[in-house]
Amino acid sequence: MDTCYFGRGFGVMVFRDELSKRNLFWVYVKHETVKAYIDGIQSLKDRSWEILGIACDGKRGLFRAFHDIPVQMCQFHQVQIVIRYITRNPKLEAGKELKDIVLQLCKSSRSEFEEMISEWEQKWKSFLLEKTRNEETGKWHYTHRRLRSAIRSLKSNLPFLFTYLDYSERNIPNTTNSLEGTFSKLKRKLRNHPGIKHWRKRRMIDEILSK
């Protein structure tokens, strides 16, 4: 499940079945909220769908919202989060090593990935604790804040990065790429029709998602 935006306050939240590659349910939203995802899953349950697992992005609060359903954090989204913090071409050696590690996420087991993260943390522990003093305010702050944010994101999401392996018999995908392909198609189609009215745009989206 994921949400695609086509402008400020105009998004479509889609729930897709990985096995049949069908979009089972979608709803138009102004904002991507945890409640909207909860309501969407409940709507599927009310229609007698059995939810074997969920693959989603790392929206805050989303993982904990489903106590009875295995949840998989999209590994592609996790890689992108780390890259945003350290950039695609990190200058620091610690950043280069962390990039190499996160790019192995989709090819690693939980134990392998946890071991790489642990070894990286031990190696760069003192480096991550370095602080810099602001000459104007006199306050101290961590020197490598973006690097710290990157590793914090990885560690926070780690319990949900390998759900697809923990429940391998359920065929839970490790990414939301199936939906990303649908969203790319939607955006290409809509770009060919600039300036169309809001209601007509929704009809186009409905038609594409229903196929």
MDTraj code that builds the backbone (N, CA, C; nanometers):
import mdtraj as md
import numpy as np

residues = "MET ASP THR CYS TYR PHE GLY ARG GLY PHE GLY VAL MET VAL PHE ARG ASP GLU LEU SER LYS ARG ASN LEU PHE TRP VAL TYR VAL LYS HIS GLU THR VAL LYS ALA TYR ILE ASP GLY ILE GLN SER LEU LYS ASP ARG SER TRP GLU ILE LEU GLY ILE ALA CYS ASP GLY LYS ARG GLY LEU PHE ARG ALA PHE HIS ASP ILE PRO VAL GLN MET CYS GLN PHE HIS GLN VAL GLN ILE VAL ILE ARG TYR ILE THR ARG ASN PRO LYS LEU GLU ALA GLY LYS GLU LEU LYS ASP ILE VAL LEU GLN LEU CYS LYS SER SER ARG SER GLU PHE GLU GLU MET ILE SER GLU TRP GLU GLN LYS TRP LYS SER PHE LEU LEU GLU LYS THR ARG ASN GLU GLU THR GLY LYS TRP HIS TYR THR HIS ARG ARG LEU ARG SER ALA ILE ARG SER LEU LYS SER ASN LEU PRO PHE LEU PHE THR TYR LEU ASP TYR SER GLU ARG ASN ILE PRO ASN THR THR ASN SER LEU GLU GLY THR PHE SER LYS LEU LYS ARG LYS LEU ARG ASN HIS PRO GLY ILE LYS HIS TRP ARG LYS ARG ARG MET ILE ASP GLU ILE LEU SER LYS".split()
xyz = np.array([
    [0.0840, -0.1175, 0.0000],
    [0.0000, 0.0000, 0.0000],
    [0.0886, 0.1240, 0.0000],
    [0.0406, 0.2280, -0.0728],
    [0.1196, 0.3502, -0.0827],
    [0.0285, 0.4605, -0.1355],
    [0.0806, 0.5832, -0.1335],
    [0.0034, 0.6984, -0.1796],
    [0.0824, 0.7743, -0.2849],
    [0.0138, 0.8156, -0.3897],
    [0.0748, 0.8932, -0.4974],
    [0.0044, 1.0286, -0.5058],
    [0.0828, 1.1358, -0.5187],
    [0.0261, 1.2705, -0.5261],
    [0.0357, 1.3257, -0.6674],
    [-0.0670, 1.4028, -0.7039],
    [-0.0719, 1.4658, -0.8354],
    [-0.0867, 1.6167, -0.8197],
    [-0.0342, 1.6688, -0.7137],
    [-0.0465, 1.8100, -0.6819],
    [-0.0787, 1.8263, -0.5351],
    [-0.0721, 1.9489, -0.4867],
    [-0.0979, 1.9758, -0.3452],
    [-0.2405, 1.9369, -0.3069],
    [-0.2524, 1.8507, -0.2063],
    [-0.3839, 1.8135, -0.1562],
    [-0.4622, 1.7193, -0.2452],
    [-0.3956, 1.6562, -0.3427],
    [-0.4662, 1.5636, -0.4309],
    [-0.3813, 1.4374, -0.4465],
    [-0.4151, 1.3348, -0.3691],
    [-0.3419, 1.2100, -0.3738],
    [-0.4368, 1.0923, -0.3801],
    [-0.3847, 0.9786, -0.4235],
    [-0.4652, 0.8569, -0.4248],
    [-0.3888, 0.7495, -0.3469],
    [-0.4562, 0.6935, -0.2488],
    [-0.3998, 0.5875, -0.1649],
    [-0.4480, 0.4544, -0.2205],
    [-0.3531, 0.3669, -0.2534],
    [-0.3871, 0.2433, -0.3235],
    [-0.3461, 0.1215, -0.2428],
    [-0.4340, 0.0206, -0.2417],
    [-0.4090, -0.1076, -0.1760],
    [-0.4090, -0.2139, -0.2857],
    [-0.2958, -0.2783, -0.3040],
    [-0.2746, -0.3688, -0.4180],
    [-0.2424, -0.5095, -0.3693],
    [-0.3017, -0.6075, -0.4362],
    [-0.2725, -0.7472, -0.4049],
    [-0.1496, -0.7904, -0.4832],
    [-0.0447, -0.8301, -0.4123],
    [0.0810, -0.8685, -0.4765],
    [0.0663, -0.9948, -0.5598],
    [-0.0151, -1.0878, -0.5166],
    [-0.0254, -1.2167, -0.5856],
    [-0.0962, -1.2048, -0.7208],
    [-0.2071, -1.1322, -0.7223],
    [-0.2831, -1.1192, -0.8470],
    [-0.2466, -0.9939, -0.9256],
    [-0.1664, -0.9037, -0.8642],
    [-0.1289, -0.7752, -0.9253],
    [-0.2524, -0.6897, -0.9532],
    [-0.3520, -0.7029, -0.8664],
    [-0.4751, -0.6239, -0.8799],
    [-0.4793, -0.5147, -0.7746],
    [-0.5301, -0.3985, -0.8151],
    [-0.5558, -0.2917, -0.7191],
    [-0.6933, -0.3166, -0.6584],
    [-0.6953, -0.3535, -0.5316],
    [-0.8189, -0.3970, -0.4679],
    [-0.9051, -0.2804, -0.4206],
    [-0.8375, -0.1726, -0.3812],
    [-0.9111, -0.0617, -0.3205],
    [-0.8261, 0.0644, -0.3309],
    [-0.8888, 0.1762, -0.3555],
    [-0.8169, 0.3039, -0.3532],
    [-0.9102, 0.4142, -0.3078],
    [-0.8519, 0.5162, -0.2522],
    [-0.9302, 0.6275, -0.1986],
    [-0.8516, 0.7557, -0.2195],
    [-0.9218, 0.8626, -0.2496],
    [-0.8557, 0.9918, -0.2723],
    [-0.8366, 1.0630, -0.1385],
    [-0.7174, 1.1160, -0.1191],
    [-0.6831, 1.1784, 0.0086],
    [-0.6142, 1.3122, -0.0142],
    [-0.6302, 1.4021, 0.0827],
    [-0.5549, 1.5276, 0.0816],
    [-0.4186, 1.5079, 0.1459],
    [-0.4166, 1.4207, 0.2468],
    [-0.2925, 1.3935, 0.3188],
    [-0.2816, 1.2437, 0.3450],
    [-0.1600, 1.1947, 0.3445],
    [-0.1331, 1.0534, 0.3736],
    [-0.1288, 1.0357, 0.5251],
    [-0.2293, 0.9707, 0.5812],
    [-0.2365, 0.9550, 0.7259],
    [-0.2428, 0.8070, 0.7636],
    [-0.1991, 0.7792, 0.8854],
    [-0.2055, 0.6421, 0.9361],
    [-0.3506, 0.5964, 0.9449],
    [-0.4381, 0.6863, 0.9862],
    [-0.5807, 0.6505, 0.9991],
    [-0.6386, 0.6075, 0.8643],
    [-0.5994, 0.6772, 0.7575],
    [-0.6520, 0.6423, 0.6255],
    [-0.6070, 0.5022, 0.5849],
    [-0.4826, 0.4662, 0.6198],
    [-0.4344, 0.3311, 0.5901],
    [-0.5098, 0.2274, 0.6741],
    [-0.5319, 0.2590, 0.8006],
    [-0.6070, 0.1678, 0.8874],
    [-0.7482, 0.1464, 0.8326],
    [-0.8125, 0.2557, 0.7922],
    [-0.9480, 0.2462, 0.7367],
    [-0.9489, 0.1644, 0.6077],
    [-0.8433, 0.1801, 0.5270],
    [-0.8354, 0.1053, 0.4022],
    [-0.8231, -0.0440, 0.4257],
    [-0.7379, -0.0830, 0.5183],
    [-0.7222, -0.2243, 0.5512],
    [-0.8514, -0.2806, 0.6088],
    [-0.9187, -0.2019, 0.6930],
    [-1.0445, -0.2478, 0.7499],
    [-1.1499, -0.2653, 0.6418],
    [-1.1474, -0.1761, 0.5427],
    [-1.2430, -0.1874, 0.4322],
    [-1.2221, -0.3184, 0.3569],
    [-1.0958, -0.3587, 0.3380],
    [-1.0678, -0.4859, 0.2710],
    [-1.1151, -0.6033, 0.3558],
    [-1.0921, -0.5956, 0.4862],
    [-1.1380, -0.7021, 0.5756],
    [-1.2901, -0.7132, 0.5726],
    [-1.3578, -0.5984, 0.5685],
    [-1.5041, -0.5985, 0.5641],
    [-1.5566, -0.6629, 0.4364],
    [-1.4722, -0.6644, 0.3330],
    [-1.5103, -0.7260, 0.2058],
    [-1.4559, -0.8689, 0.1970],
    [-1.4191, -0.9235, 0.3141],
    [-1.3783, -1.0643, 0.3284],
    [-1.2399, -1.0958, 0.2726],
    [-1.1566, -0.9943, 0.2549],
    [-1.0190, -1.0212, 0.2152],
    [-0.9371, -1.0607, 0.3380],
    [-0.8530, -1.1605, 0.3218],
    [-0.7603, -1.2003, 0.4284],
    [-0.6264, -1.1316, 0.4021],
    [-0.5816, -1.0542, 0.4975],
    [-0.4564, -0.9786, 0.4812],
    [-0.3417, -1.0619, 0.5382],
    [-0.2585, -1.1163, 0.4494],
    [-0.1462, -1.2008, 0.4927],
    [-0.0256, -1.1186, 0.5354],
    [-0.0140, -0.9980, 0.4829],
    [0.0985, -0.9119, 0.5170],
    [0.0842, -0.7791, 0.4454],
    [0.1620, -0.6818, 0.4897],
    [0.1565, -0.5481, 0.4313],
    [0.2972, -0.5028, 0.3970],
    [0.3140, -0.4481, 0.2766],
    [0.4387, -0.3820, 0.2378],
    [0.4071, -0.2341, 0.2217],
    [0.4853, -0.1494, 0.2863],
    [0.4556, -0.0061, 0.2843],
    [0.5846, 0.0731, 0.3020],
    [0.5731, 0.2060, 0.2915],
    [0.6898, 0.2899, 0.3139],
    [0.7061, 0.3141, 0.4636],
    [0.7981, 0.3999, 0.4997],
    [0.8317, 0.4158, 0.6415],
    [0.7601, 0.5286, 0.7129],
    [0.6335, 0.5533, 0.6786],
    [0.5612, 0.6611, 0.7453],
    [0.5543, 0.6374, 0.8952],
    [0.5846, 0.7412, 0.9726],
    [0.5876, 0.7303, 1.1174],
    [0.4540, 0.6815, 1.1729],
    [0.4589, 0.5810, 1.2580],
    [0.3399, 0.5292, 1.3237],
    [0.2698, 0.4187, 1.2476],
    [0.3085, 0.3981, 1.1210],
    [0.2371, 0.3014, 1.0384],
    [0.2666, 0.1578, 1.0791],
    [0.3914, 0.1285, 1.1128],
    [0.4288, -0.0087, 1.1475],
    [0.3549, -0.0584, 1.2709],
    [0.3401, 0.0293, 1.3682],
    [0.2772, -0.0104, 1.4948],
    [0.1256, -0.0126, 1.4879],
    [0.0706, 0.0336, 1.3771],
    [-0.0759, 0.0444, 1.3669],
    [-0.1425, -0.0901, 1.3435],
    [-0.0658, -0.1894, 1.2964],
    [-0.1244, -0.3190, 1.2623],
    [-0.0614, -0.4273, 1.3491],
    [-0.1251, -0.4542, 1.4626],
    [-0.0680, -0.5471, 1.5599],
    [-0.0819, -0.6924, 1.5172],
    [-0.1806, -0.7202, 1.4339],
    [-0.2096, -0.8596, 1.3981],
    [-0.1678, -0.8955, 1.2562],
    [-0.0956, -0.8042, 1.1892],
    [-0.0546, -0.8273, 1.0507],
    [0.0955, -0.8020, 1.0370],
    [0.1708, -0.8956, 0.9776],
    [0.3136, -0.8711, 0.9534],
    [0.3318, -0.7531, 0.8572],
    [0.4201, -0.6604, 0.8941],
    [0.4420, -0.5411, 0.8125],
    [0.5862, -0.5371, 0.7634],
    [0.6021, -0.5145, 0.6338],
    [0.7332, -0.5052, 0.5705],
    [0.7593, -0.3615, 0.5280],
    [0.8705, -0.3059, 0.5772],
    [0.9146, -0.1750, 0.5304],
    [0.9762, -0.1911, 0.3918],
    [0.9343, -0.1092, 0.2977],
    [0.9883, -0.1150, 0.1627],
    [1.1392, -0.0908, 0.1666],
    [1.2155, -0.1897, 0.1241],
    [1.3608, -0.1774, 0.1291],
    [1.4109, -0.0681, 0.0355],
    [1.3441, -0.0484, -0.0759],
    [1.3838, 0.0580, -0.1688],
    [1.3684, 0.1945, -0.1016],
    [1.2576, 0.2144, -0.0304],
    [1.2365, 0.3406, 0.0396],
    [1.3439, 0.3614, 0.1464],
    [1.3813, 0.2529, 0.2150],
    [1.4838, 0.2650, 0.3182],
    [1.6178, 0.3077, 0.2589],
    [1.6529, 0.2501, 0.1473],
    [1.7765, 0.2898, 0.0795],
    [1.7704, 0.4377, 0.0426],
    [1.6574, 0.4817, -0.0094],
    [1.6420, 0.6208, -0.0499],
    [1.6524, 0.7164, 0.0681],
    [1.5984, 0.6754, 0.1827],
    [1.6059, 0.7587, 0.3035],
    [1.7512, 0.7807, 0.3428],
    [1.8286, 0.6724, 0.3451],
    [1.9694, 0.6840, 0.3824],
    [2.0453, 0.7697, 0.2818],
    [2.0194, 0.7488, 0.1524],
    [2.0878, 0.8263, 0.0483],
    [2.0561, 0.9749, 0.0613],
    [1.9329, 1.0074, 0.0986],
    [1.8978, 1.1493, 0.1161],
    [1.9816, 1.2135, 0.2267],
    [2.0108, 1.1374, 0.3292],
    [2.0907, 1.1909, 0.4398],
    [2.2388, 1.2032, 0.4041],
    [2.2947, 1.1005, 0.3405],
    [2.4392, 1.0987, 0.3181],
    [2.4782, 1.1396, 0.1765],
    [2.3806, 1.1605, 0.0871],
    [2.3959, 1.1948, -0.0543],
    [2.4442, 1.0739, -0.1349],
    [2.4320, 1.0843, -0.2651],
    [2.4732, 0.9750, -0.3528],
    [2.6252, 0.9631, -0.3619],
    [2.6924, 1.0730, -0.3319],
    [2.8390, 1.0725, -0.3364],
    [2.8946, 1.1280, -0.2051],
    [2.8816, 1.0511, -0.0965],
    [2.9290, 1.0993, 0.0336],
    [3.0797, 1.1247, 0.0327],
    [3.1197, 1.2310, 0.1003],
    [3.2614, 1.2660, 0.1057],
    [3.3317, 1.1997, 0.2229],
    [3.2575, 1.1799, 0.3311],
    [3.3166, 1.1174, 0.4493],
    [3.3333, 0.9675, 0.4275],
    [3.4413, 0.9122, 0.4788],
    [3.4656, 0.7699, 0.4640],
    [3.3561, 0.6889, 0.5323],
    [3.3096, 0.7376, 0.6475],
    [3.2012, 0.6689, 0.7184],
    [3.0754, 0.6654, 0.6338],
    [3.0484, 0.7755, 0.5626],
    [2.9326, 0.7810, 0.4757],
    [2.9454, 0.6876, 0.3569],
    [3.0649, 0.6788, 0.3013],
    [3.0889, 0.5877, 0.1885],
    [3.0650, 0.4427, 0.2297],
    [3.1143, 0.4082, 0.3484],
    [3.0972, 0.2707, 0.3967],
    [2.9507, 0.2401, 0.4250],
    [2.8796, 0.3383, 0.4820],
    [2.7377, 0.3164, 0.5119],
    [2.6580, 0.3019, 0.3827],
    [2.6929, 0.3777, 0.2814],
    [2.6252, 0.3647, 0.1521],
    [2.6465, 0.2243, 0.0953],
    [2.7703, 0.1747, 0.1019],
    [2.7992, 0.0399, 0.0528],
    [2.7162, -0.0649, 0.1265],
    [2.6983, -0.0435, 0.2564],
    [2.6211, -0.1383, 0.3370],
    [2.4738, -0.1363, 0.2977],
    [2.4163, -0.0158, 0.2905],
    [2.2719, -0.0068, 0.2646],
    [2.2384, -0.0558, 0.1242],
    [2.3316, -0.0451, 0.0310],
    [2.3066, -0.0950, -0.1044],
    [2.3048, -0.2475, -0.1100],
    [2.3475, -0.3116, -0.0027],
    [2.3418, -0.4579, 0.0061],
    [2.2149, -0.5074, 0.0752],
    [2.1287, -0.4128, 0.1144],
    [2.0090, -0.4472, 0.1918],
    [1.9238, -0.5539, 0.1232],
    [1.8947, -0.5366, -0.0043],
    [1.8050, -0.6286, -0.0741],
    [1.8674, -0.7656, -0.0977],
    [1.9991, -0.7755, -0.0796],
    [2.0672, -0.9023, -0.1045],
    [2.1095, -0.9720, 0.0242],
    [2.0757, -0.9140, 0.1388],
    [2.1232, -0.9661, 0.2667],
    [2.0119, -1.0333, 0.3468],
    [2.0536, -1.1198, 0.4384],
    [1.9613, -1.1739, 0.5373],
    [1.9599, -1.0781, 0.6561],
    [1.8655, -1.0976, 0.7467],
    [1.8595, -1.0111, 0.8642],
    [1.9908, -1.0170, 0.9437],
    [2.0398, -1.1366, 0.9702],
    [2.1607, -1.1514, 1.0522],
    [2.2818, -1.0879, 0.9847],
    [2.2941, -1.1053, 0.8536],
    [2.4062, -1.0462, 0.7807],
    [2.4019, -0.8952, 0.7868],
    [2.2828, -0.8398, 0.7655],
    [2.2705, -0.6937, 0.7639],
    [2.2926, -0.6355, 0.9035],
    [2.2358, -0.6990, 1.0053],
    [2.2546, -0.6520, 1.1423],
    [2.4024, -0.6549, 1.1811],
    [2.4740, -0.7570, 1.1362],
    [2.6166, -0.7667, 1.1669],
    [2.6951, -0.6541, 1.0999],
    [2.6621, -0.6221, 0.9754],
    [2.7300, -0.5128, 0.9057],
    [2.7043, -0.3786, 0.9744],
    [2.5790, -0.3573, 1.0164],
    [2.5449, -0.2329, 1.0853],
    [2.6186, -0.2234, 1.2186],
    [2.6219, -0.3330, 1.2933],
    [2.6890, -0.3354, 1.4230],
    [2.8384, -0.3068, 1.4083],
    [2.9017, -0.3684, 1.3102],
    [3.0448, -0.3472, 1.2885],
    [3.0726, -0.2031, 1.2475],
    [2.9855, -0.1464, 1.1642],
    [3.0022, -0.0069, 1.1223],
    [2.9901, 0.0864, 1.2421],
    [2.8914, 0.0620, 1.3267],
    [2.8723, 0.1462, 1.4450],
    [2.9920, 0.1408, 1.5384],
    [3.0447, 0.0230, 1.5603],
    [3.1603, 0.0085, 1.6482],
    [3.2807, 0.0819, 1.5911],
    [3.3006, 0.0707, 1.4624],
    [3.4151, 0.1346, 1.3983],
    [3.4080, 0.2861, 1.4068],
    [3.2886, 0.3419, 1.3897],
    [3.2738, 0.4864, 1.3818],
    [3.2084, 0.5464, 1.5072],
    [3.2096, 0.4740, 1.6176],
    [3.1437, 0.5188, 1.7405],
    [3.1946, 0.6544, 1.7869],
    [3.3239, 0.6692, 1.7992],
    [3.3816, 0.7959, 1.8457],
    [3.3555, 0.9075, 1.7460],
    [3.3635, 0.8750, 1.6189],
    [3.3406, 0.9731, 1.5127],
    [3.1988, 1.0292, 1.5212],
    [3.1019, 0.9426, 1.5450],
    [2.9626, 0.9863, 1.5533],
    [2.9337, 1.0705, 1.6765],
    [3.0188, 1.0586, 1.7779],
    [2.9997, 1.1351, 1.9017],
    [3.0679, 1.2719, 1.8987],
    [3.1393, 1.3002, 1.7933],
    [3.2090, 1.4292, 1.7835],
    [3.1084, 1.5439, 1.7840],
    [3.1472, 1.6521, 1.8523],
    [3.0599, 1.7690, 1.8608],
    [3.1325, 1.8948, 1.8149],
    [3.0539, 1.9908, 1.7689],
    [3.1057, 2.1185, 1.7210],
    [3.0358, 2.2306, 1.7962],
    [3.1108, 2.3326, 1.8312],
    [3.0548, 2.4454, 1.9063],
    [3.0179, 2.5576, 1.8108],
    [2.8949, 2.6058, 1.8244],
    [2.8493, 2.7202, 1.7470],
    [2.9081, 2.8475, 1.8076],
    [2.9901, 2.9176, 1.7322],
    [3.0604, 3.0354, 1.7847],
    [2.9662, 3.1490, 1.8218],
    [2.8498, 3.1564, 1.7563],
    [2.7556, 3.2648, 1.7836],
    [2.6721, 3.2381, 1.9085],
    [2.6232, 3.1156, 1.9226],
    [2.5354, 3.0843, 2.0355],
    [2.6088, 3.0203, 2.1526],
    [2.7250, 2.9636, 2.1249],
    [2.7996, 2.8952, 2.2301],
    [2.7494, 2.7545, 2.2568],
    [2.6477, 2.7124, 2.1805],
    [2.5918, 2.5790, 2.2016],
    [2.6682, 2.4736, 2.1207],
    [2.6647, 2.3506, 2.1734],
    [2.7314, 2.2399, 2.1067],
    [2.6284, 2.1540, 2.0339],
    [2.6684, 2.0993, 1.9227],
    [2.5819, 2.0072, 1.8493],
    [2.6687, 1.8986, 1.7866],
    [2.6049, 1.7861, 1.7520],
    [2.6792, 1.6769, 1.6902],
    [2.7294, 1.7212, 1.5525],
    [2.8546, 1.6952, 1.5272],
    [2.9183, 1.7386, 1.4026],
    [2.8595, 1.6679, 1.2814],
    [2.8320, 1.5409, 1.2949],
    [2.7881, 1.4603, 1.1802],
    [2.6414, 1.4213, 1.1961],
    [2.5575, 1.5235, 1.2031],
    [2.4166, 1.5003, 1.2338],
    [2.3446, 1.4194, 1.1248],
    [2.3742, 1.4461, 0.9995],
    [2.3050, 1.3740, 0.8922],
    [2.3451, 1.2268, 0.8904],
    [2.4691, 1.2005, 0.9221],
    [2.5142, 1.0616, 0.9300],
    [2.4466, 0.9902, 1.0463],
    [2.4307, 1.0607, 1.1570],
    [2.3617, 1.0045, 1.2732],
    [2.2145, 0.9782, 1.2406],
    [2.1526, 1.0684, 1.1644],
    [2.0126, 1.0500, 1.1261],
    [1.9965, 0.9285, 1.0349],
    [2.0946, 0.9081, 0.9474],
    [2.0885, 0.7954, 0.8548],
    [2.0920, 0.6627, 0.9297],
    [2.1861, 0.6492, 1.0233],
    [2.1969, 0.5229, 1.0970],
    [2.0794, 0.5062, 1.1927],
    [2.0271, 0.6174, 1.2455],
    [1.9101, 0.6086, 1.3337],
    [1.7891, 0.5565, 1.2562],
    [1.7726, 0.6022, 1.1330],
    [1.6631, 0.5545, 1.0493],
    [1.6750, 0.4049, 1.0237],
    [1.7954, 0.3598, 0.9916],
    [1.8178, 0.2174, 0.9666],
    [1.7853, 0.1332, 1.0886],
    [1.8320, 0.1775, 1.2049],
    [1.8112, 0.0996, 1.3271],
    [1.6647, 0.1006, 1.3695],
    [1.5971, 0.2133, 1.3491],
    [1.4553, 0.2216, 1.3868],
    [1.3691, 0.1305, 1.3015],
    [1.4026, 0.1220, 1.1728],
    [1.3220, 0.0424, 1.0808],
    [1.3678, -0.1024, 1.0687],
    [1.4818, -0.1336, 1.1282],
    [1.5397, -0.2672, 1.1148],
    [1.4433, -0.3807, 1.1493],
    [1.3605, -0.3681, 1.2552],
    [1.2677, -0.4774, 1.2877],
    [1.1679, -0.5095, 1.1765],
    [1.1522, -0.4155, 1.0795],
    [1.0510, -0.4344, 0.9752],
    [1.1112, -0.4489, 0.8351],
    [1.2427, -0.4569, 0.8277],
    [1.3081, -0.4641, 0.6973],
    [1.3166, -0.6058, 0.6409],
    [1.2965, -0.7070, 0.7261],
    [1.3104, -0.8450, 0.6802],
    [1.1882, -0.9303, 0.7144],
    [1.0741, -0.8642, 0.7288],
    [0.9498, -0.9361, 0.7555],
    [0.9202, -1.0364, 0.6446],
    [0.9546, -0.9992, 0.5215],
    [0.9254, -1.0875, 0.4078],
    [1.0006, -1.2200, 0.4175],
    [1.1139, -1.2209, 0.4880],
    [1.1877, -1.3451, 0.5104],
    [1.1344, -1.4196, 0.6326],
    [1.0907, -1.3438, 0.7332],
    [1.0348, -1.4057, 0.8533],
    [0.9060, -1.4812, 0.8218],
    [0.8316, -1.4321, 0.7219],
    [0.7058, -1.4954, 0.6809],
    [0.7138, -1.5321, 0.5328],
    [0.8165, -1.6048, 0.4961],
    [0.8416, -1.6340, 0.3545],
    [0.7262, -1.7096, 0.2882],
    [0.6532, -1.7874, 0.3668],
    [0.5428, -1.8654, 0.3099],
    [0.4256, -1.7779, 0.2669],
    [0.4252, -1.6504, 0.3091],
    [0.3137, -1.5615, 0.2760],
    [0.3405, -1.4785, 0.1499],
    [0.4598, -1.4894, 0.0964],
    [0.4947, -1.4172, -0.0270],
    [0.4763, -1.2659, -0.0150],
    [0.5171, -1.2114, 0.0977],
    [0.5122, -1.0663, 0.1171],
    [0.6270, -1.0038, 0.0378],
    [0.6005, -0.9043, -0.0453],
    [0.7096, -0.8419, -0.1208],
    [0.7998, -0.7587, -0.0289],
    [0.9249, -0.7422, -0.0670],
    [1.0165, -0.6622, 0.0157],
    [1.0214, -0.5164, -0.0275],
    [0.9469, -0.4819, -0.1329],
    [0.9375, -0.3427, -0.1764],
    [0.7933, -0.3142, -0.2194],
    [0.7651, -0.1876, -0.2436],
    [0.6351, -0.1480, -0.2995],
    [0.6506, -0.1173, -0.4485],
    [0.7521, -0.1760, -0.5119],
    [0.7824, -0.1459, -0.6521],
    [0.6665, -0.1774, -0.7462],
    [0.5864, -0.2774, -0.7122],
    [0.4709, -0.3102, -0.7955],
    [0.3774, -0.1902, -0.8069],
    [0.3573, -0.1218, -0.6942],
    [0.2732, -0.0020, -0.6955],
    [0.3444, 0.1156, -0.7600],
    [0.4749, 0.1253, -0.7391],
    [0.5507, 0.2356, -0.7969],
    [0.5372, 0.2352, -0.9488],
    [0.5349, 0.1154, -1.0085],
    [0.5161, 0.1060, -1.1527],
    [0.3807, 0.1595, -1.1958],
    [0.2784, 0.1292, -1.1165],
    [0.1436, 0.1803, -1.1449],
    [0.1395, 0.3316, -1.1329],
    [0.2053, 0.3851, -1.0303],
    [0.2065, 0.5305, -1.0104],
    [0.2795, 0.6016, -1.1249],
    [0.3874, 0.5419, -1.1726],
    [0.4610, 0.6011, -1.2853],
    [0.3724, 0.6060, -1.4093],
    [0.2966, 0.5002, -1.4298],
    [0.2052, 0.4951, -1.5443],
    [0.0979, 0.6031, -1.5320],
    [0.0433, 0.6185, -1.4121],
    [-0.0584, 0.7207, -1.3898],
    [-0.0055, 0.8597, -1.4219],
    [0.1138, 0.8894, -1.3744],
    [0.1702, 1.0228, -1.3947],
    [0.2009, 1.0490, -1.5411],
    [0.2475, 0.9471, -1.6120],
    [0.2739, 0.9647, -1.7557],
    [0.1447, 0.9960, -1.8306],
    [0.0394, 0.9206, -1.7971],
    [-0.0893, 0.9418, -1.8635],
    [-0.1432, 1.0824, -1.8374],
    [-0.1334, 1.1256, -1.7122],
    [-0.1900, 1.2554, -1.6759],
    [-0.1086, 1.3710, -1.7325],
    [0.0221, 1.3493, -1.7512],
    [0.1046, 1.4546, -1.8106],
    [0.0638, 1.4822, -1.9554],
    [0.0043, 1.3825, -2.0191],
    [-0.0409, 1.4005, -2.1572],
    [-0.1702, 1.4799, -2.1660],
    [-0.2304, 1.5080, -2.0489],
    [-0.3577, 1.5819, -2.0466],
    [-0.3506, 1.6969, -1.9461],
    [-0.2614, 1.7923, -1.9679],
    [-0.2497, 1.9041, -1.8734],
    [-0.3743, 1.9923, -1.8759],
    [-0.4103, 2.0409, -1.7595],
    [-0.5219, 2.1342, -1.7524],
    [-0.6597, 2.0731, -1.7487],
    [-0.6697, 1.9384, -1.7457],
    [-0.8026, 1.8789, -1.7413],
    [-0.8656, 1.9018, -1.6042],
    [-0.9960, 1.9009, -1.6004],
    [-1.0671, 1.9285, -1.4767],
    [-1.0447, 1.8165, -1.3749],
    [-1.0604, 1.8551, -1.2492],
    [-1.0332, 1.7629, -1.1380],
    [-1.1165, 1.6355, -1.1487],
    [-1.2443, 1.6471, -1.1775],
    [-1.3317, 1.5297, -1.1820],
    [-1.2930, 1.4363, -1.2956],
    [-1.2466, 1.4950, -1.4078],
    [-1.2056, 1.4123, -1.5204],
    [-1.0745, 1.3400, -1.4907],
    [-0.9874, 1.4076, -1.4165],
    [-0.8607, 1.3449, -1.3763],
    [-0.8877, 1.2244, -1.2876],
    [-0.9837, 1.2373, -1.1980],
    [-1.0188, 1.1252, -1.1113],
    [-1.0761, 1.0092, -1.1923],
    [-1.1554, 1.0393, -1.2930],
    [-1.2110, 0.9327, -1.3766],
    [-1.1008, 0.8578, -1.4502],
    [-1.0000, 0.9298, -1.4960],
    [-0.8872, 0.8657, -1.5638],
    [-0.8119, 0.7737, -1.4679],
    [-0.7879, 0.8243, -1.3478],
    [-0.7165, 0.7436, -1.2466],
    [-0.7971, 0.6196, -1.2120],
    [-0.9286, 0.6364, -1.1939],
    [-1.0149, 0.5223, -1.1624],
    [-1.0077, 0.4158, -1.2721],
    [-1.0094, 0.4604, -1.3961],
    [-1.0083, 0.3671, -1.5089],
    [-0.8769, 0.2888, -1.5135],
    [-0.7662, 0.3590, -1.4929],
    [-0.6356, 0.2936, -1.4987],
    [-0.6179, 0.1963, -1.3824],
    [-0.6579, 0.2382, -1.2628],
    [-0.6413, 0.1527, -1.1443],
    [-0.7321, 0.0311, -1.1472],
    [-0.8429, 0.0411, -1.2168],
    [-0.9383, -0.0711, -1.2198],
    [-0.8973, -0.1813, -1.3169],
    [-0.7982, -0.1546, -1.4017],
    [-0.7576, -0.2546, -1.5019],
    [-0.6630, -0.3567, -1.4427],
])
top = md.Topology()
chain = top.add_chain()
for i, resn in enumerate(residues, 1):
    res = top.add_residue(resn, chain, resSeq=i)
    for name in ("N", "CA", "C"):
        top.add_atom(name, md.element.get_by_symbol(name[0]), res)
traj = md.Trajectory(xyz[None], top)
